[in-house]
């Protein structure tokens, strides 16, 4: 699915953008269900406040009839397999509606040599100025990250003018895939941005030691729900099996 150039870009810069990845009819389905789905998972007062951010994990749980299509999309699975190998692990879906800025941050720091990948589907057209996701290319590399941390809080609360900022304008159907170690943020000026996120980890066959297994076990299956396994085709079960057997089943 991914070309060698795209794989090299991901390894080098920490992200790849796939333009027109999902067709318009599919995106209309996901967008039409989004507000009702996320609104049902959010405190009503926070949902009514259009100046802040709201979000929910296990987003697909609330509307599996619509959103489990993303879990079983062969194109999505092919991209993730190209980056993480055959035995990748799906961890959690997320939904978010944001108006306020999100300052520079990285989502997680997997052990060196291990990958945690996030796939982002924006439901609104995001112009380069303002509103879109911004990344610092290459900041997933350990040396870059350490240098960023030496800046102290000043750079983490700065706006998008940090040198090297790459702004990703997008329209619905475009997909952004990034290593969650990569520093990213969005500086919207109050522009609405709605997004669906899917999180994947490299699987047990690519583990390099106990630190990697512990990183997987930190999820402990707590993001999994019975609906994930109902009528699950073989490809979905393959990416759920590790945490289901090692964590979810033991906790049930």
Order of alpha helices (4+ residues) and beta strands (2+ residues): alpha-beta-alpha-alpha-beta-alpha-alpha-beta-beta-beta-beta-alpha-alpha-beta-beta-beta-beta-alpha-alpha
